[in-house]
Amino acid sequence: MPEPTVSAGYVNNLMQYALSRGAGAEALAARSGIGPGDLKDPDSRIPLASYVALMRAAKALCGEPALALRLGATNDFKELSVVGLICYAAPTMGEALMELNRYGRLVAEVDVPVKGGRFQLARQDGELWMVDMRADPNSFPEMTESTWSRFISETRRHFPDAPFAKAVHVTHQAPEHAAEYERVLGVPVTFGSDRNAIMIDASWLGIPLHNPSRYAFGVLSDHADKLLKSLENAQTLRGRVEGLLIPMLHKGDAGMASVARQLGLSRTSLYRRLKQEDVSYDLLVDDLRHRMALHYLSGDKTSVNETAYLVGFSDPSSFSRAFKRWTGASPRNRKAL
């Protein structure tokens, strides 16, 4: 399986905070493998393992065991990710939570072994809990610390009179900086619990957000949907193969052996793994050429001959025959499609 990733905006938030607390840029880069050039585009992806290494390096270099707790209490979520912008454009807190579950993987890809999203509401003993359902949270408790700190601190910052958190439970044992939890979170904390959760006041779900915008919500959601699709494609072997092929098609070098080498696989392994995704290599290439041809020809971006070259046909007549097989029409009659 592809290794999990986090968004560069999420990583940069930690990087900038660590720098502001006295950590050196070169030391952070050396320990994490993350350089400034990796963080220019907030939507680009960074391996989760590198983010974990950066967090551990930041704590050590700053001499702050509670750094993750304090990090979560700083910037608003909308400063880190398009997902935060979508949440702030929602009408209410409850609807923002739904959008967070919908798009949360764009922020951090974590294993959630149940349906319904990462943050789920549950009733127990007459109380309402918001539960973080990610698997194996104790392998990286700093994510729990920063997540709950951000939820609580942002609500407190923007809605100081609104009731929200009543208590916090975490599954990891009390760390050396346990006293900082109640100071930062402002509520009783239970360590070694059976859940990572905040006991919340149900009225929090109905809090109207300050500036909901259906227009902004739609624009941002479209952008997030495209990012999510890209992320999903990257997790399939077919998506990775197509990503390699798109800039290569015009060279006519779309052979399976060449692509397998670039993926670090044998030709046999590539064949077998694509078969597990119910696709053959030849059909994958043919379908990609079809979709790319439609893209190039739409809006008269390129001529028929240019399109034939771009999708890997040395002979325009061969391309015309393929296009008619794909669509039932000649590429010169494409406007009728």
C-alpha positions as CSV (number, residue, x, y, z in Angstrom):
1,M,0.0,0.0,0.0
2,P,1.2,3.6,-0.7
3,E,2.6,5.2,2.4
4,P,0.2,7.7,4.1
5,T,0.8,11.4,3.6
6,V,-0.2,14.8,5.0
7,S,-0.6,18.1,3.3
8,A,2.3,20.5,3.0
9,G,0.2,23.2,4.6
10,Y,-0.3,21.1,7.7
11,V,3.5,20.4,7.8
12,N,4.4,24.0,7.3
13,N,2.3,25.0,10.3
14,L,4.5,22.8,12.5
15,M,7.7,23.9,10.8
16,Q,7.0,27.6,11.3
17,Y,5.9,27.1,14.9
18,A,9.1,25.2,15.6
19,L,11.2,28.0,14.0
20,S,9.4,30.6,16.1
21,R,10.2,28.6,19.2
22,G,14.0,28.6,18.5
23,A,14.6,25.5,16.4
24,G,17.1,25.8,13.6
25,A,15.9,25.4,10.0
26,E,18.9,23.3,9.0
27,A,18.5,21.0,12.0
28,L,14.8,20.5,11.4
29,A,15.4,19.7,7.7
30,A,18.3,17.3,8.5
31,R,16.2,15.3,11.1
32,S,13.0,15.2,9.1
33,G,14.2,15.2,5.5
34,I,11.7,18.1,4.8
35,G,13.2,21.2,3.1
36,P,11.6,24.6,2.4
37,G,11.1,23.7,-1.2
38,D,8.8,20.8,-0.2
39,L,6.4,23.2,1.4
40,K,5.8,25.9,-1.2
41,D,2.4,24.4,-2.4
42,P,0.2,23.9,0.7
43,D,-1.8,21.2,-1.2
44,S,1.3,19.1,-2.1
45,R,1.9,15.9,-0.1
46,I,4.5,15.0,2.5
47,P,5.0,11.5,3.9
48,L,3.3,11.1,7.3
49,A,6.6,9.5,8.6
50,S,8.4,12.7,7.7
51,Y,5.8,14.7,9.6
52,V,6.3,12.5,12.7
53,A,10.0,12.9,12.4
54,L,9.6,16.7,12.2
55,M,7.4,16.7,15.3
56,R,9.9,14.7,17.3
57,A,12.7,16.9,16.1
58,A,10.8,20.1,16.9
59,K,10.1,18.9,20.5
60,A,13.7,18.0,21.0
61,L,15.3,21.1,19.5
62,C,12.8,23.5,21.2
63,G,13.1,21.7,24.5
64,E,9.3,21.6,24.7
65,P,7.7,18.2,25.5
66,A,4.2,19.9,25.3
67,L,4.9,21.5,21.9
68,A,2.1,19.6,20.1
69,L,-0.5,20.8,22.6
70,R,0.7,24.4,22.2
71,L,0.9,24.1,18.4
72,G,-2.8,23.1,18.3
73,A,-3.7,26.2,20.3
74,T,-2.2,28.6,17.8
75,N,-3.3,29.1,14.2
76,D,-6.9,28.6,13.0
77,F,-7.5,25.5,10.9
78,K,-8.4,27.7,7.9
79,E,-4.8,28.9,7.8
80,L,-3.5,25.4,7.2
81,S,-5.7,23.8,4.6
82,V,-8.5,24.2,2.1
83,V,-10.4,21.8,4.4
84,G,-10.3,24.5,7.1
85,L,-11.7,27.1,4.6
86,I,-14.5,24.7,3.7
87,C,-15.4,24.1,7.4
88,Y,-15.4,27.9,8.0
89,A,-17.7,28.4,5.0
90,A,-20.3,25.9,6.4
91,P,-23.4,27.3,8.1
92,T,-23.0,25.6,11.5
93,M,-20.4,23.7,13.6
94,G,-22.3,20.5,13.0
95,E,-22.1,20.9,9.2
96,A,-18.5,21.9,9.5
97,L,-17.8,18.6,11.3
98,M,-19.5,16.7,8.4
99,E,-17.2,18.4,5.9
100,L,-14.2,17.7,8.0
101,N,-15.1,14.0,7.9
102,R,-15.7,14.2,4.2
103,Y,-12.4,15.9,3.3
104,G,-10.2,15.2,6.3
105,R,-7.9,12.9,4.3
106,L,-6.6,15.9,2.4
107,V,-5.1,17.2,5.7
108,A,-3.8,13.8,7.0
109,E,-4.2,10.3,5.7
110,V,-4.8,8.2,8.8
111,D,-6.2,4.7,9.2
112,V,-9.9,4.9,10.1
113,P,-11.1,1.3,10.4
114,V,-14.8,2.1,10.6
115,K,-17.3,3.8,8.3
116,G,-18.6,7.3,9.0
117,G,-15.4,9.3,9.1
118,R,-12.7,10.0,11.6
119,F,-14.7,12.2,14.1
120,Q,-17.9,10.5,15.2
121,L,-20.5,11.4,17.7
122,A,-21.5,8.9,20.4
123,R,-23.8,8.9,23.4
124,Q,-22.7,7.3,26.6
125,D,-24.3,7.6,30.1
126,G,-26.3,10.6,29.0
127,E,-23.3,12.5,27.6
128,L,-22.3,13.3,24.0
129,W,-18.8,12.5,22.9
130,M,-16.9,13.4,19.8
131,V,-14.6,10.4,19.2
132,D,-11.4,10.3,17.1
133,M,-11.7,6.9,15.4
134,R,-8.1,6.7,13.9
135,A,-6.4,3.4,14.5
136,D,-3.3,3.0,16.6
137,P,-3.3,6.5,18.1
138,N,-0.7,5.8,20.7
139,S,2.0,5.4,18.1
140,F,1.7,9.2,17.6
141,P,0.0,10.8,20.6
142,E,1.2,14.2,19.4
143,M,-1.5,14.1,16.8
144,T,-4.1,13.6,19.5
145,E,-2.7,16.4,21.5
146,S,-2.7,18.9,18.6
147,T,-6.1,17.8,17.3
148,W,-8.0,18.3,20.6
149,S,-6.1,21.4,21.4
150,R,-7.1,23.0,18.1
151,F,-10.8,22.0,18.4
152,I,-11.0,23.5,21.9
153,S,-8.8,26.5,21.4
154,E,-10.5,27.7,18.1
155,T,-14.0,27.4,19.7
156,R,-12.8,29.3,22.7
157,R,-11.2,32.0,20.5
158,H,-14.1,32.6,18.2
159,F,-17.0,31.7,20.5
160,P,-15.8,32.5,24.1
161,D,-19.3,32.3,25.6
162,A,-20.4,29.1,23.8
163,P,-20.2,25.9,25.9
164,F,-18.2,23.1,24.2
165,A,-15.7,20.8,25.9
166,K,-16.6,19.3,29.3
167,A,-13.8,16.8,29.5
168,V,-11.1,15.1,27.4
169,H,-10.1,11.4,27.3
170,V,-7.0,10.1,25.7
171,T,-5.8,6.5,25.2
172,H,-2.1,7.1,25.9
173,Q,-0.7,7.1,29.4
174,A,0.1,10.4,31.2
175,P,3.3,11.9,29.8
176,E,5.8,13.9,31.7
177,H,4.0,17.1,30.7
178,A,0.6,15.9,31.8
179,A,0.0,19.0,33.9
180,E,0.1,21.1,30.7
181,Y,-3.1,19.3,29.4
182,E,-5.5,21.0,31.7
183,R,-3.7,24.3,31.4
184,V,-4.0,24.3,27.6
185,L,-7.3,22.5,27.2
186,G,-9.0,24.0,30.2
187,V,-11.0,20.9,31.2
188,P,-10.3,17.7,33.2
189,V,-8.3,15.1,31.3
190,T,-8.3,11.3,31.7
191,F,-5.3,9.3,30.5
192,G,-5.2,5.7,29.6
193,S,-8.9,5.8,28.6
194,D,-10.6,3.4,26.1
195,R,-11.2,6.4,23.7
196,N,-9.7,9.5,22.3
197,A,-12.6,11.8,22.7
198,I,-14.0,15.2,23.9
199,M,-17.2,15.2,26.0
200,I,-19.1,18.0,24.4
201,D,-22.1,20.2,25.0
202,A,-24.7,19.3,22.3
203,S,-25.4,22.9,21.6
204,W,-22.0,23.3,20.0
205,L,-23.2,21.5,16.9
206,G,-25.8,24.2,16.3
207,I,-23.5,27.2,16.7
208,P,-23.8,29.4,13.5
209,L,-20.5,30.2,12.0
210,H,-19.6,33.9,11.5
211,N,-19.4,34.2,7.7
212,P,-21.0,31.2,6.0
213,S,-20.8,31.5,2.2
214,R,-22.5,29.1,-0.1
215,Y,-20.5,30.6,-3.0
216,A,-17.2,30.1,-1.3
217,F,-18.3,26.7,0.0
218,G,-19.0,25.6,-3.6
219,V,-15.8,26.9,-5.0
220,L,-13.7,25.4,-2.2
221,S,-15.5,22.1,-2.4
222,D,-14.8,21.8,-6.1
223,H,-11.2,22.4,-5.5
224,A,-11.1,19.8,-2.6
225,D,-13.0,17.2,-4.7
226,K,-10.2,17.5,-7.3
227,L,-7.5,17.1,-4.7
228,L,-9.3,14.2,-3.2
229,K,-9.6,12.5,-6.6
230,S,-5.9,13.0,-7.2
231,L,-5.1,11.6,-3.8
232,E,-7.3,8.5,-4.5
233,N,-5.7,8.0,-7.9
234,A,-2.2,8.1,-6.3
235,Q,-3.3,5.3,-4.0
236,T,-4.1,2.9,-6.9
237,L,-1.5,1.4,-9.1
238,R,-3.6,2.4,-12.1
239,G,-3.4,6.0,-11.0
240,R,0.4,5.9,-10.6
241,V,0.8,4.2,-14.0
242,E,-1.4,6.9,-15.7
243,G,0.6,9.6,-13.9
244,L,3.8,8.3,-15.4
245,L,2.3,7.7,-18.9
246,I,0.7,11.2,-19.4
247,P,4.0,13.0,-20.1
248,M,5.4,10.0,-22.0
249,L,2.6,9.3,-24.5
250,H,3.8,11.6,-27.2
251,K,7.2,9.9,-27.2
252,G,5.6,6.6,-28.1
253,D,7.4,5.0,-25.2
254,A,4.3,3.5,-23.4
255,G,5.7,0.0,-23.1
256,M,4.8,-2.0,-20.1
257,A,8.5,-2.9,-19.3
258,S,9.6,0.7,-19.3
259,V,6.8,1.8,-16.9
260,A,7.4,-1.2,-14.7
261,R,11.1,-0.2,-14.3
262,Q,10.1,3.3,-13.3
263,L,7.9,1.9,-10.6
264,G,10.6,-0.4,-9.4
265,L,8.6,-3.5,-10.4
266,S,9.1,-6.4,-12.8
267,R,6.9,-6.6,-15.8
268,T,5.2,-9.7,-14.3
269,S,4.6,-7.9,-11.0
270,L,3.0,-4.9,-12.8
271,Y,0.8,-7.2,-14.8
272,R,-0.3,-9.1,-11.7
273,R,-1.0,-6.0,-9.6
274,L,-3.0,-4.3,-12.3
275,K,-5.0,-7.5,-12.7
276,Q,-5.8,-7.3,-8.9
277,E,-7.4,-3.9,-9.8
278,D,-9.4,-5.5,-12.6
279,V,-7.5,-3.7,-15.4
280,S,-5.0,-4.8,-18.1
281,Y,-2.1,-2.7,-19.2
282,D,-3.2,-2.4,-22.8
283,L,-6.7,-1.4,-21.9
284,L,-5.4,1.2,-19.4
285,V,-3.2,2.8,-22.1
286,D,-6.1,2.7,-24.6
287,D,-8.5,4.3,-22.2
288,L,-5.9,7.0,-21.2
289,R,-5.3,7.8,-24.9
290,H,-9.1,8.1,-25.4
291,R,-9.6,10.5,-22.4
292,M,-6.5,12.6,-23.3
293,A,-7.6,12.9,-27.0
294,L,-11.0,14.2,-25.9
295,H,-9.3,16.6,-23.6
296,Y,-7.0,18.0,-26.3
297,L,-9.7,18.2,-29.0
298,S,-12.3,19.9,-26.7
299,G,-12.5,23.6,-27.4
300,D,-10.2,23.2,-30.4
301,K,-7.1,23.2,-28.2
302,T,-5.1,21.2,-30.8
303,S,-5.6,20.0,-34.3
304,V,-6.3,16.4,-35.1
305,N,-2.8,15.7,-36.3
306,E,-1.3,17.4,-33.2
307,T,-3.6,15.4,-30.9
308,A,-2.6,12.1,-32.7
309,Y,1.1,13.0,-31.9
310,L,0.4,14.0,-28.3
311,V,-1.4,10.7,-27.4
312,G,1.3,8.5,-29.1
313,F,0.1,7.8,-32.6
314,S,2.8,8.3,-35.3
315,D,0.2,7.9,-38.0
316,P,-2.8,10.2,-38.0
317,S,-4.9,7.6,-39.9
318,S,-4.3,5.1,-37.1
319,F,-5.4,7.7,-34.6
320,S,-8.6,8.4,-36.6
321,R,-9.4,4.7,-36.6
322,A,-8.9,4.5,-32.9
323,F,-11.0,7.6,-32.3
324,K,-13.8,6.2,-34.3
325,R,-13.6,3.0,-32.3
326,W,-13.7,5.0,-29.0
327,T,-16.5,7.3,-30.0
328,G,-18.2,6.1,-33.1
329,A,-17.2,9.4,-34.9
330,S,-14.3,10.8,-36.8
331,P,-12.1,13.2,-34.8
332,R,-12.8,15.9,-37.4
333,N,-16.5,15.6,-36.5
334,R,-15.8,15.7,-32.7
335,K,-18.0,18.8,-32.2
336,A,-21.0,16.6,-32.8
337,L,-20.1,14.4,-29.8
